[in-house]
């Protein structure tokens, strides 16, 4: 089935609206997912608090979002750019925004950064205890 540009835009916006409404309803009623790593091992993984951080970022409460997951908040603009880039490519079937490319060294650096963030946020003393989310 082939869609024209208008149908693609309508379909993708409709899906996004439903997803955002579902996200806020689930968060409002406290149905956010629990981290399986934290539940089983009682340590904070690098993604712990990212859902709550996204919720507060979307509300414009940046300091609260940073408190839940600083690394996610710093990476969010790049995630948003890539999502918008993919959406535009889907709608118009061509690259409208420039493509972000990074080298293998950058990829390795990001993996090491993620692991270091996970290790440091589990240290029980200041200033590293500030990296742990307030509650999970």
Buried (B, 14 or more C-beta within 10 A) or exposed (E): EEBEEEEBBEEBEEEEEEEEEEBEEBBEEEEBEEBEBBEEEEBBBBBBBBBBBBBBBBEEEEEBBBBBBBBBBEBBEEEEEEEEBEBBBEBEEEEEEEEEEEEEEEEEEEEEBBEEBBBBBBEEEEEEEEBBBEEB
